[in-house]
Amino acid sequence: MRPLWFLGAALLAAAIAPAAAHESTLKIEGPADAYVYELAPPGSYDLPRIGKAADAELLDEANRPVDLAALFKGRLTILAFMYLRCGDVCPIALTRMADLQMLAADDSRLAKRLQLISLSFDPAYDTPARMAEHGRALRLPGAGAPDWLFLTSQSEAAIAPVLKAYHQPVSRKADPDDPSGPLAHLLRVFLVDGEGYVRNIYSADFLDPRLLMNDLKTLQMEGS
């Protein structure tokens, strides 16, 4: 089975090449194409605080400890739980985040505040070195794009309370050689404001880069 970093690089090969193109020339597809309603424009709706985003002691791509709560301060964050061996929903989420990365790069003010965080819940395989390789394949080259961090943890014991705090279910499949990956999980992606509050939670049906952009711009307009 090809790991997610390989799948991600293949999925994004075509997307990264025209990364400097303007948003108007960027073809974005996602769940919103099937919605029976149009997306509400930024600032026309509220995003109430759902709750405080939990802190965590994690590892960055250079194997250095990082504090998740400190990363949230003053930033708008899209936090996605994932694992590199996933052959199911993670590659789809990866593509959506890559599209969001390109959309945000066309808005310099937003791009400076925005950060994408891909956080692994499979630390035994997803070492900092593997996460770094993944990040190099997916981040847009050059300046102007939002930061995209690829984080992992010391162990399953270390990530377990983080998964519990974010209500992120993960379980091992009976067949470790399942072609879609050894772990079963639901997709949960979090929008966190600059004060560390969760403002939206996206499932696979709502993880559309255009919807995320509208939510991010709504928070930016309210000064969060």
Protein Blocks (a to p, Z undefined) as FASTA:
>chain_A
ZZfklmmmmmmmmmmmmmmpcfklpccddfklmpcbdcddehiaccddfbdcdddddddf
kopacdfklmmnopacddddddfklcblmmmmmmmmmmmmmmmmmmmklmmmpccddddf
blklmgfklmmmmmmmmpcgdehiacddddddfblklmmmmmmmnopacdddfblkbfnb
jbdcddddddddfkopafbdcdfklmcfklmmmmmmmmmmnoZZ
